[in-house]
Amino acid sequence: MPGLLEGKNALILGVANRWSLAYAIAEAFRREGARLMLTYQGERQRQTAEALAAELGAEQVLACDVTQAEDLHRLDEALRKNGRPLDAIVHSIAYAPREDLSRPFLETSESGFLIAHRESAYSLVAVARVAAPYMTRGGSVTTLTYLGSTRVVPNYNVMGVAKAALEACVRYLASELGPRQIRVNAISAGPIKTASARAIKDFSSVLDTVAERAPLRRNTEPGEVADAAVFLASDLGRGVTGNILFVDAGFQIMGL
């Protein structure tokens, strides 16, 4: 039986290590038959990214800092030279300075606020602008968000505000790209032990709270997020756009 993504070409941004959600998604995409192009940010990540790309059977791995115009131009050139239509994009990029995550939101620096929004929200717009022309047979753009975008989560601070902006970008992009049959969605994943999560103060207490109160009485697993991304990128998700899909063991429905 052919995979759900057989014959599809996917660009996945943000595969930093084996514990990242982007890596889990790349694994699931490969399992379902997609051809992969991966990106990494900065020379320090090159060796790791190339090793991960080899593990995942990616056809291409490219340095791309999505906040830099020259790197976006390089991505444009790579997509053009590839010669194949692009069917799916996974945007798994988010960043805020650690000092702004660790201090009260009221004390967020202006520079930290702008960096968080540029890296975590505007980067989706920049990538979509570059890649959309190559999605000649339509396709799917998926990004990753978190409940802290709409509810106050202790110590999530400026990242919560940036994720709110990201979700607004999803809706506006879905509206504008819809006539081209390009769908744009976000997966709101429950808290997962990733390298980036270590920047959140007292993150272990968040995991404990979710496991105690979520309807499924457990935390989210990376594979569950990855399978949701497969659904959105596949023809099964062909009627879904502009949505925030929660994969969080049901925690988002709980009040007290």
C-alpha positions as CSV (number, residue, x, y, z in Angstrom):
1,M,0.0,0.0,0.0
2,P,1.5,3.3,-1.0
3,G,2.3,5.9,1.7
4,L,0.2,8.9,2.3
5,L,2.9,11.2,1.0
6,E,4.1,9.0,-1.9
7,G,5.3,11.2,-4.8
8,K,5.2,14.4,-2.7
9,N,8.2,16.7,-2.1
10,A,8.6,18.3,1.3
11,L,10.7,21.1,2.7
12,I,11.3,20.9,6.4
13,L,12.8,23.7,8.3
14,G,14.2,23.4,11.9
15,V,15.6,19.9,12.1
16,A,18.2,20.7,14.8
17,N,18.6,17.4,16.6
18,R,17.0,14.0,17.0
19,W,14.7,15.2,19.8
20,S,13.2,18.1,17.8
21,L,9.6,17.9,16.6
22,A,10.9,18.7,13.1
23,Y,13.0,15.5,13.2
24,A,10.0,13.4,14.2
25,I,7.9,15.0,11.4
26,A,10.7,14.3,8.9
27,E,10.8,10.7,10.0
28,A,7.1,10.4,9.5
29,F,7.2,12.1,6.2
30,R,9.9,9.7,5.0
31,R,7.9,6.7,6.3
32,E,5.0,7.9,4.2
33,G,7.1,8.2,1.0
34,A,7.9,11.9,0.8
35,R,11.1,13.2,-0.7
36,L,12.8,15.5,1.8
37,M,14.7,18.8,1.6
38,L,16.0,20.0,5.0
39,T,17.5,23.3,6.2
40,Y,19.7,24.2,9.1
41,Q,20.7,27.5,10.6
42,G,24.3,28.5,11.0
43,E,27.7,26.8,10.4
44,R,27.7,25.3,13.9
45,Q,24.8,23.1,13.0
46,R,26.2,22.0,9.6
47,Q,27.8,18.7,10.7
48,T,24.8,17.6,12.8
49,A,22.3,18.6,10.1
50,E,24.2,16.7,7.4
51,A,24.3,13.6,9.7
52,L,20.6,13.8,10.4
53,A,19.8,14.3,6.7
54,A,21.7,11.2,5.9
55,E,19.8,9.3,8.5
56,L,16.5,10.5,7.1
57,G,17.4,9.9,3.5
58,A,17.0,13.6,2.6
59,E,17.9,14.4,-0.9
60,Q,19.2,17.8,0.0
61,V,20.3,19.7,3.1
62,L,20.7,23.5,2.9
63,A,22.0,26.2,5.2
64,C,19.2,28.7,5.7
65,D,18.8,31.4,8.3
66,V,15.3,32.6,7.4
67,T,15.9,36.0,8.8
68,Q,18.7,36.7,6.3
69,A,17.8,37.9,2.8
70,E,20.8,36.1,1.2
71,D,19.8,32.8,2.7
72,L,16.2,33.1,1.5
73,H,17.6,33.8,-1.9
74,R,19.7,30.7,-1.7
75,L,16.6,28.7,-0.7
76,D,14.8,30.2,-3.7
77,E,17.7,29.1,-6.0
78,A,17.7,25.6,-4.5
79,L,14.0,25.1,-5.1
80,R,14.3,26.4,-8.6
81,K,17.2,24.1,-9.4
82,N,15.4,21.1,-7.9
83,G,13.0,21.2,-10.7
84,R,10.2,19.5,-8.9
85,P,7.0,21.0,-7.6
86,L,7.0,21.6,-3.8
87,D,4.0,19.9,-2.1
88,A,4.6,20.5,1.6
89,I,6.4,22.9,3.9
90,V,7.0,22.3,7.7
91,H,8.0,25.5,9.5
92,S,9.5,24.4,12.9
93,I,11.4,27.6,13.8
94,A,11.0,29.6,17.0
95,Y,13.4,31.6,19.1
96,A,13.4,34.3,21.9
97,P,16.5,35.4,23.9
98,R,16.8,33.3,27.0
99,E,17.0,36.4,29.2
100,D,13.6,37.6,27.9
101,L,12.0,34.2,28.6
102,S,13.3,34.1,32.1
103,R,12.2,37.6,33.2
104,P,8.5,38.8,33.7
105,F,6.8,39.7,30.5
106,L,6.4,43.3,31.7
107,E,10.2,43.5,31.6
108,T,10.6,42.2,28.1
109,S,13.2,44.2,26.2
110,E,12.3,45.9,23.0
111,S,15.0,44.0,21.1
112,G,13.9,40.7,22.6
113,F,10.3,41.3,21.6
114,L,11.3,42.1,18.0
115,I,13.7,39.1,17.8
116,A,11.0,36.7,19.0
117,H,8.5,38.0,16.5
118,R,10.9,38.0,13.6
119,E,12.3,34.5,14.3
120,S,9.0,32.9,15.4
121,A,6.3,34.6,13.3
122,Y,7.6,36.6,10.4
123,S,9.8,33.8,9.4
124,L,6.7,31.8,8.3
125,V,5.7,34.7,6.0
126,A,9.2,35.0,4.6
127,V,9.4,31.3,3.8
128,A,5.9,31.1,2.3
129,R,6.7,34.0,0.0
130,V,9.8,32.3,-1.3
131,A,8.3,28.8,-1.6
132,A,4.7,29.4,-2.7
133,P,5.7,29.9,-6.4
134,Y,7.1,26.4,-6.5
135,M,3.8,24.8,-5.1
136,T,2.4,24.6,-8.6
137,R,0.0,21.8,-7.8
138,G,-1.1,23.3,-4.5
139,G,0.0,21.9,-1.2
140,S,0.4,22.3,2.5
141,V,2.2,24.7,4.8
142,T,2.3,23.6,8.5
143,T,3.9,25.4,11.4
144,L,4.1,24.6,15.1
145,T,2.5,26.6,17.9
146,Y,1.5,26.2,21.6
147,L,-1.4,26.9,24.0
148,G,0.6,29.8,25.4
149,S,-0.6,31.8,22.4
150,T,-4.1,32.2,23.8
151,R,-3.7,31.5,27.5
152,V,-1.1,32.7,30.0
153,V,1.4,29.9,30.7
154,P,3.9,30.7,33.5
155,N,7.3,31.6,32.2
156,Y,6.3,31.4,28.5
157,N,6.2,35.2,28.4
158,V,7.3,36.8,25.1
159,M,7.1,33.5,23.2
160,G,3.4,33.3,23.9
161,V,2.9,36.7,22.3
162,A,5.0,35.7,19.3
163,K,3.0,32.4,18.9
164,A,-0.2,34.5,18.9
165,A,1.3,36.5,16.0
166,L,2.3,33.3,14.3
167,E,-1.3,32.0,14.5
168,A,-2.6,35.2,13.0
169,C,-0.1,34.8,10.2
170,V,-1.5,31.3,9.6
171,R,-5.0,32.7,9.0
172,Y,-3.9,35.6,6.7
173,L,-1.7,33.3,4.7
174,A,-4.4,30.7,4.4
175,S,-6.8,33.4,3.0
176,E,-4.3,34.7,0.5
177,L,-2.8,31.4,-0.7
178,G,-6.1,29.5,-0.8
179,P,-6.9,30.4,-4.4
180,R,-3.7,28.7,-5.3
181,Q,-4.9,25.5,-3.4
182,I,-2.2,26.0,-0.8
183,R,-3.4,25.3,2.7
184,V,-1.8,26.8,5.8
185,N,-2.3,25.3,9.2
186,A,-0.7,25.1,12.6
187,I,-0.3,22.2,15.1
188,S,-0.6,23.3,18.7
189,A,1.4,20.6,20.4
190,G,1.4,19.8,24.0
191,P,4.6,20.4,26.0
192,I,7.3,18.0,25.0
193,K,10.8,17.5,26.2
194,T,12.8,19.1,23.4
195,A,16.1,21.0,23.5
196,S,14.3,24.3,23.0
197,A,11.9,23.6,25.9
198,R,14.8,23.7,28.3
199,A,14.8,27.5,27.9
200,I,11.4,27.6,29.7
201,K,11.9,28.0,33.4
202,D,10.3,25.2,35.5
203,F,9.3,23.4,32.4
204,S,9.1,20.1,34.3
205,S,6.2,21.5,36.3
206,V,4.3,22.2,33.1
207,L,4.8,18.6,32.1
208,D,3.6,17.4,35.5
209,T,0.5,19.6,35.4
210,V,-0.5,18.4,31.9
211,A,0.0,14.8,32.8
212,E,-2.2,15.2,35.8
213,R,-5.0,17.2,34.3
214,A,-5.2,16.4,30.5
215,P,-8.2,14.2,29.6
216,L,-5.8,11.4,28.5
217,R,-3.8,11.8,31.7
218,R,-0.4,11.9,29.9
219,N,1.8,14.2,27.9
220,T,2.0,14.4,24.2
221,E,4.5,12.2,22.2
222,P,6.5,13.5,19.3
223,G,5.1,10.8,17.0
224,E,1.6,12.1,17.6
225,V,2.5,15.5,16.4
226,A,4.3,14.0,13.4
227,D,1.3,11.9,12.4
228,A,-0.9,15.0,12.6
229,A,1.6,16.8,10.3
230,V,1.4,13.9,7.8
231,F,-2.4,14.2,7.8
232,L,-2.2,17.9,7.1
233,A,0.3,17.4,4.3
234,S,-1.6,14.5,2.7
235,D,-4.6,14.5,0.5
236,L,-6.6,13.4,3.6
237,G,-6.2,17.0,4.8
238,R,-7.2,18.6,1.5
239,G,-10.1,20.5,2.9
240,V,-8.4,21.8,6.0
241,T,-6.8,25.3,6.1
242,G,-6.5,28.3,8.4
243,N,-6.8,26.0,11.4
244,I,-5.0,25.4,14.7
245,L,-5.0,21.6,15.2
246,F,-4.5,20.7,18.9
247,V,-2.4,17.6,19.6
248,D,-2.1,17.9,23.4
249,A,-3.9,15.0,25.0
250,G,-6.9,17.2,25.2
251,F,-5.4,19.7,27.7
252,Q,-6.8,22.7,25.8
253,I,-10.4,21.9,26.7
254,M,-9.8,22.0,30.5
255,G,-10.8,24.9,32.7
256,L,-9.9,24.5,36.4
